[in-house]
Amino acid sequence: MGALFRNRKFREAMLQALLVSVIAALLIAMIVNARQSLNAQGMTSGFAFLERSTGWDFSFSTLEYSISDTYQRTLFIGLLNTLVLGVTGIFFATIIGVIIGLVRNSGNYLFSLLGTVYVEIFRNVPLILQAVFWYSIIIHLPRPKQAYSIGDAVFLSGRGFYIPVVNLSVSSVVGAFALLITLWIVLWFARDKFNRIRNYITFKRIAWLVVLCLIGVLIYTGHQTGTPWFNKPALKGLNFRGGFRVPPELSALIVAIALYGGAYIGEVVRAGLMSVPKGQIEAARVLGIKNRHIFTRIRLPLAVRAVLPSLTNQYVQLMKATTIGLAIGFSDFFMIVSTSINQSGQTLELIAILMGGFLLINLSIAFVMNTINRQIALKGYEVKS
């Protein structure tokens, strides 16, 4: 026995086992204590409440909703609302960040100064203050009759942002999106299965042709006969009818997340562009390569590989930042869980669902970004994540 304790690996294994045992004992004690407290207060635990109807409404829903829907469907809608806000905000933040990163790396002093001012302003003001600021501006926009318009299809008023929407069933849109994701996954993993590039290119062209045909069939069948392809908003009475309404809460949050995230992503992009060795750029110039080709074929690809790990952290951070919607009344996942806790009293279960939902979203983001990073990484060029 003494020889075992003198063995370093044995001692480390015993310490780890002891630590795990202590953590497990604490968790079990907390669960038992929570059950006893709930029983003392006459409260039931478990997830059976998910099948009960909520009996309350909320302001925004990506799917059709009524007060008779169950907690399970309500929480799912809240998760979808968070995904819509997070994905849209990240999309625009990425576009803004790329522009800011390029501007700050430009040789033009005025453009570089403007980019620096933008970063210093939006990066150093708390996101919740930016959300409240933009919300205050949007709700004070003109009424529907005096709404700002872009053509005859897009309108901006204090009641929301109205845009045209395609007249398609939800199932056809989901099916088309699923086909595109499936094709991307198949092409991504199939490229290493072909020994010759010609075979892969042929397979890729055939796969795209088949999928585009299937998407065309889905879109055609998902459109109701006798209705226009686009449902445009139109002023009828005191408000707009038709189209898709983006409420002021969602609009303000998208603007705030896009501008706030764009400042951080801009710094990430700038650092990635600066990390490209100057020797490679000078070598390309010596070979007579044009500046635009140096940027698109040398500098940008290397910068993308360098920024992906940091970009993953920013995407996860922006997705978690969607919880500020509670401050201006947006019906995101966090707000719906909070309301459900007040209405049902199932605190522990709903907090567990909230944590599980955000873990699922953020781990999915990290998995996708890390997979892309591993696939395009250059061996020996960057630190392995």
C-alpha positions in Angstrom: 0.0 0.0 0.0 2.9 2.4 0.8 4.3 1.8 -2.7 1.0 2.7 -4.2 0.8 6.1 -2.3 4.4 6.8 -3.5 3.2 6.5 -7.1 2.4 9.9 -8.5 -0.3 8.7 -10.9 -2.1 6.8 -8.2 -2.1 9.8 -5.9 -3.5 12.0 -8.7 -6.2 9.5 -9.5 -7.2 9.3 -5.8 -7.4 13.1 -5.5 -9.5 13.3 -8.6 -11.8 10.5 -7.4 -12.1 12.3 -4.0 -13.0 15.6 -5.6 -15.6 14.0 -7.8 -17.1 12.2 -4.8 -17.3 15.5 -2.8 -19.0 17.3 -5.7 -21.5 14.4 -6.2 -22.3 14.4 -2.5 -23.0 18.1 -2.5 -25.2 17.8 -5.5 -27.2 15.0 -4.0 -27.5 16.9 -0.7 -28.8 20.0 -2.6 -31.3 17.9 -4.5 -32.6 16.2 -1.4 -32.8 19.5 0.5 -34.7 21.1 -2.5 -37.2 18.2 -2.6 -37.8 18.5 1.2 -38.4 22.2 0.9 -40.8 21.8 -2.0 -42.7 19.1 -0.1 -42.9 21.3 3.0 -44.5 24.1 0.9 -46.9 21.7 -0.8 -45.2 22.2 -4.2 -44.8 19.4 -6.7 -41.6 18.9 -8.6 -41.1 17.4 -12.1 -41.9 18.4 -15.6 -45.5 17.4 -15.8 -46.5 21.1 -15.9 -45.1 21.4 -19.4 -48.4 19.8 -20.7 -50.6 22.4 -19.0 -51.8 25.4 -20.9 -50.2 28.7 -19.9 -53.2 31.0 -20.0 -51.1 34.1 -20.7 -50.0 35.9 -23.8 -46.8 37.7 -25.0 -45.9 40.3 -27.5 -43.9 38.6 -30.2 -43.9 35.0 -31.6 -42.2 33.4 -34.6 -45.0 30.9 -34.7 -48.8 31.1 -34.3 -49.6 31.2 -30.6 -52.7 31.3 -28.4 -53.1 31.4 -24.6 -54.3 27.8 -24.6 -51.0 26.5 -25.8 -48.9 24.4 -23.4 -45.8 25.5 -21.5 -43.8 23.2 -23.7 -44.8 25.0 -26.9 -44.5 28.4 -25.3 -40.9 27.6 -24.2 -40.1 26.4 -27.7 -41.4 29.6 -29.2 -39.3 31.6 -26.7 -36.2 29.6 -27.8 -37.0 30.3 -31.5 -37.4 34.0 -30.7 -34.0 34.0 -29.1 -32.5 32.2 -32.1 -34.1 34.7 -34.5 -32.7 37.6 -32.5 -29.3 36.1 -32.0 -28.8 34.9 -35.6 -30.0 38.2 -37.1 -27.9 40.3 -34.7 -24.8 38.1 -35.3 -25.3 38.3 -39.1 -25.4 42.1 -39.2 -22.7 42.4 -36.5 -20.4 40.3 -38.7 -21.0 42.5 -41.7 -20.4 45.7 -39.7 -17.3 44.1 -38.0 -15.8 43.2 -41.4 -16.3 46.7 -42.7 -14.9 48.3 -39.6 -11.9 46.0 -39.6 -11.1 46.8 -43.2 -11.6 50.5 -42.6 -9.3 50.5 -39.6 -6.6 48.8 -41.7 -6.9 51.1 -44.6 -4.2 53.6 -45.4 -6.8 56.5 -45.4 -6.3 58.5 -42.2 -9.9 59.8 -42.1 -11.5 56.3 -42.6 -9.2 54.8 -40.0 -10.1 57.6 -37.5 -13.8 57.1 -38.1 -13.5 53.4 -37.5 -11.6 54.1 -34.3 -14.2 56.5 -33.1 -17.0 53.9 -33.8 -15.2 51.2 -31.9 -14.5 53.4 -28.9 -18.1 54.6 -28.7 -20.0 51.4 -29.2 -17.6 49.1 -27.4 -17.5 51.2 -24.2 -21.2 51.8 -23.8 -23.1 49.0 -22.0 -25.2 47.0 -24.3 -28.4 47.4 -22.2 -28.1 51.2 -22.5 -27.7 50.9 -26.2 -30.8 48.7 -26.4 -32.9 51.2 -24.3 -31.6 54.1 -26.4 -32.5 52.6 -29.8 -35.9 51.4 -28.4 -36.7 55.0 -27.3 -35.9 56.3 -30.7 -37.9 53.6 -32.6 -41.1 54.0 -30.5 -41.0 57.8 -31.2 -41.0 57.3 -34.9 -44.1 58.6 -36.8 -47.4 56.9 -36.7 -48.4 54.5 -39.5 -50.1 57.2 -41.6 -46.8 59.3 -41.6 -44.5 56.2 -41.7 -41.2 56.4 -43.5 -41.4 54.2 -46.6 -39.0 52.6 -49.1 -40.9 52.2 -52.3 -44.4 50.7 -51.7 -43.2 47.7 -49.8 -41.2 48.6 -46.7 -42.5 50.9 -44.0 -40.9 52.2 -40.7 -43.1 53.5 -38.0 -43.3 53.7 -34.2 -45.3 50.5 -34.2 -42.7 48.4 -36.0 -40.8 47.7 -39.2 -43.1 46.3 -42.0 -41.5 44.3 -44.8 -42.9 42.0 -47.5 -43.0 38.2 -46.9 -43.1 35.3 -49.4 -46.4 33.5 -49.4 -45.1 30.0 -48.6 -46.0 27.4 -46.0 -43.7 27.0 -43.0 -43.1 23.4 -43.9 -41.8 24.2 -47.3 -39.4 26.8 -46.0 -38.1 24.5 -43.3 -37.8 21.7 -45.9 -35.8 23.9 -48.2 -33.5 25.0 -45.4 -33.0 21.4 -44.2 -32.1 20.4 -47.8 -29.4 23.1 -48.0 -28.0 22.2 -44.6 -27.9 18.5 -45.5 -26.2 19.2 -48.9 -23.6 21.4 -47.1 -22.8 18.6 -44.6 -22.6 15.9 -47.3 -20.3 18.0 -49.5 -18.2 18.9 -46.6 -17.5 15.3 -45.5 -17.6 13.8 -49.0 -14.7 15.9 -50.3 -12.1 13.6 -48.6 -13.8 10.5 -50.0 -12.9 11.3 -53.6 -9.4 10.6 -54.9 -9.6 12.9 -57.9 -10.8 16.4 -57.9 -12.7 15.9 -61.2 -14.9 13.2 -59.5 -15.7 15.5 -56.6 -16.5 18.5 -58.8 -18.9 16.2 -60.9 -20.5 14.9 -57.7 -20.8 18.5 -56.4 -22.5 19.8 -59.5 -25.0 16.9 -59.6 -25.8 17.3 -55.9 -26.5 21.0 -56.3 -28.7 20.4 -59.4 -30.8 17.7 -57.6 -31.2 19.8 -54.4 -32.1 23.0 -56.3 -34.8 21.0 -58.2 -36.1 19.6 -54.9 -36.2 23.1 -53.4 -38.0 24.4 -56.5 -40.7 21.7 -56.1 -41.0 22.5 -52.4 -41.5 26.2 -53.1 -44.0 25.5 -55.9 -46.1 23.2 -53.7 -45.8 25.4 -50.7 -47.4 28.4 -52.5 -51.1 28.6 -52.4 -52.7 28.8 -55.8 -54.5 32.1 -56.6 -52.5 34.2 -54.1 -49.6 36.5 -54.9 -46.1 35.3 -54.3 -45.3 38.3 -52.1 -47.5 39.5 -49.3 -46.8 43.2 -49.1 -47.9 45.4 -46.1 -50.5 48.1 -46.9 -52.0 50.9 -44.8 -55.6 50.1 -43.9 -57.2 52.3 -41.4 -54.9 53.2 -38.6 -52.4 50.5 -39.1 -50.7 48.3 -41.7 -52.1 45.0 -42.8 -50.2 42.1 -44.5 -46.5 41.6 -44.8 -44.3 40.8 -41.8 -44.1 43.1 -38.8 -40.8 43.4 -36.9 -41.9 44.9 -33.5 -40.0 47.9 -32.0 -38.4 45.6 -29.3 -36.9 43.2 -31.8 -35.8 46.1 -34.1 -34.0 47.9 -31.2 -32.3 44.7 -30.0 -31.1 43.8 -33.5 -29.7 47.3 -34.0 -28.0 47.3 -30.5 -26.5 43.9 -30.9 -25.3 44.5 -34.4 -23.6 47.8 -33.5 -22.2 46.6 -30.2 -21.0 43.3 -31.7 -19.7 44.9 -34.8 -17.2 47.0 -32.7 -15.8 43.8 -31.1 -15.8 41.8 -34.4 -14.1 44.8 -36.1 -11.2 44.6 -33.7 -11.0 40.8 -34.2 -10.9 41.3 -38.0 -8.3 44.1 -37.7 -6.1 41.9 -35.6 -6.5 39.0 -38.1 -5.5 41.2 -41.0 -2.5 42.5 -39.1 -1.3 39.0 -38.2 -0.6 38.1 -41.8 3.2 38.1 -42.3 4.3 41.1 -44.3 6.9 38.9 -46.1 4.1 37.0 -47.9 2.5 40.3 -49.1 5.8 41.6 -50.3 6.6 38.4 -52.1 3.3 38.6 -53.9 4.0 42.1 -55.0 7.4 41.1 -56.2 5.7 38.4 -58.4 3.5 41.1 -59.9 0.2 40.1 -58.3 -2.4 42.9 -58.2 -3.4 44.4 -54.9 -6.9 43.1 -55.0 -5.7 39.6 -55.7 -3.2 39.9 -52.9 -6.1 40.8 -50.6 -8.6 38.2 -51.7 -6.2 35.2 -52.3 -3.5 35.7 -49.7 -4.3 38.2 -47.0 -8.0 37.5 -46.4 -7.8 33.7 -46.4 -4.9 33.8 -43.8 -6.8 36.4 -41.7 -9.9 34.2 -41.7 -8.0 31.3 -40.3 -6.5 33.5 -37.6 -9.7 35.1 -36.4 -12.0 32.1 -36.3 -11.2 31.1 -32.6 -11.8 34.7 -31.4 -14.8 35.0 -33.6 -16.3 31.9 -32.0 -16.1 33.6 -28.6 -17.7 36.7 -29.9 -20.6 34.8 -31.4 -21.3 32.9 -28.2 -21.1 36.2 -26.2 -23.6 37.9 -28.5 -26.0 35.0 -28.3 -25.9 35.2 -24.5 -26.4 39.0 -24.8 -29.9 38.4 -26.2 -31.1 38.1 -22.6 -31.1 41.9 -22.3 -34.5 41.8 -24.2 -36.1 41.5 -20.8 -35.2 45.2 -20.2 -37.4 46.4 -23.1 -40.1 43.8 -23.0 -39.0 41.4 -25.9 -40.4 37.9 -25.6 -37.1 36.0 -25.7 -36.3 32.7 -24.1 -35.2 34.3 -20.8 -38.3 36.5 -20.5 -40.7 33.6 -21.2 -38.9 31.4 -18.7 -39.1 34.2 -16.1 -42.9 34.6 -16.7 -43.4 30.8 -16.6 -41.7 30.7 -13.2 -44.0 33.4 -11.9 -47.1 31.7 -13.3 -46.3 28.0 -12.5 -43.9 28.2 -9.5 -41.7 25.5 -11.1 -38.5 27.4 -10.4 -35.9 24.7 -10.5 -37.2 22.9 -13.5 -37.6 26.1 -15.6 -34.1 27.3 -14.6 -32.7 23.9 -15.7 -34.6 24.3 -19.0 -33.2 27.8 -19.5 -29.6 26.6 -18.8 -30.0 23.6 -21.1 -31.4 25.8 -23.9 -28.5 28.2 -23.8 -26.0 25.4 -23.4 -27.4 23.7 -26.5 -27.3 26.9 -28.6 -23.8 28.0 -27.6 -22.3 24.5 -27.8 -23.8 24.2 -31.3 -22.2 27.5 -32.3 -18.8 26.4 -30.8 -19.0 23.0 -32.5 -19.8 24.4 -36.0 -17.1 27.2 -35.7 -14.5 24.8 -34.3 -15.2 22.2 -37.0 -14.7 24.9 -39.7 -11.5 26.0 -37.9 -10.1 22.5 -37.9 -10.9 22.0 -41.6 -9.3 25.1 -42.9 -6.4 25.4 -40.4 -2.9 25.5 -41.9 -0.6 23.2 -40.0 2.0 25.1 -38.1 0.5 28.5 -38.9 -1.8 29.1 -36.0 -2.3 27.9 -32.5 -4.5 24.8 -32.2 -7.8 25.5 -30.4 
